[in-house]
């Protein structure tokens, strides 16, 4: 067992970040055998391996909020 010298603080506060100039966003799970649950505009898809978002909207979208949530199947 490894004990670090400094106690790690758990960051439970939500983080907000603005990144400009993104043309495509690809999301995958950390492990290959882990599936994602994706919710877009209230519609949910289960057991998704990856998904991508592209900046090809018919209007000028200035901000696209993306939320990342963790859950486990029990």
Secondary structure, 3 states (H helix, E strand, C coil): CCCCCCCCCCCCCCCCCCCCCCCEEEEECCCCCCCEEEEECCEEEEEECEEEEECCCCCCCCCCCCCCCCCCCC
